[in-house]
Amino acid sequence: MSNDSITFKAQAPRPEEFSRLRADCGWGTISVETAKAALANSVLDLCCFDGERLIGMGRVVGDGVLYFYLQDIIVHAEYQNRAIGRRIVEMLLDEVRKRAEPGATIGLMSAQGKEAFYQHFGFEQRPNDRLGAGMTQFIL
């Protein structure tokens, strides 16, 4: 687990890797077919590998011009607190800024307790005096 073997690649993970990483990190299980469909609709993908093993990833969804959402920022528990998540977000944001039109929005839904991590990148916690609360609906 040395940092020498850690690489970042601008590519989508294989659907089975994506499904396994989500499950390993406690995000629930999804079928390989669902993973394949989800990944096919990404605007950007970034993977982090230790050798050949997928240990982290992030992707961007949206329309690719005005609306971008960071999604599936995942780092395997064995590799957390090594700045891998920070690097994934930095790299994705750099690429979004190259593609975004003036007035574009970059959004995300933070896991509870992870808000400060994203505030470091300039994201605003909601609600605030300018923006209302973000809202979510889960399909069960």
CORLIN-V324348 format. One record per backbone hydrogen bond with DSSP energy under -1.0 kcal/mol. CO is the residue of the C=O (numbers start at 1). NH is the residue of the N-H. Records with the same first field share a line. If there is no record, write none. Layout:
CO=NH  NH
This chain:
2=5
3=6
5=51
7=49
9=11  47
14=18
15=19
16=20
17=21
18=22
19=23
20=24
21=25
22=27
23=26
31=35
32=36
33=37
34=38
35=39
36=40
38=41
39=42
44=60
46=58
47=9
48=55  56
49=7
50=53
53=50
55=76
56=48
57=74
58=46
59=71
60=43  44
61=69
65=101
66=105
67=63  64
68=107
69=61
71=59
72=74
74=57
76=79
77=80
83=87
84=88
85=89
86=90
87=91
88=92
89=93
90=94
91=95
92=96
93=97
94=98
95=99
96=100
101=104
105=68
107=70
111=114
114=118
115=119
116=120
118=121  123
119=122
131=128
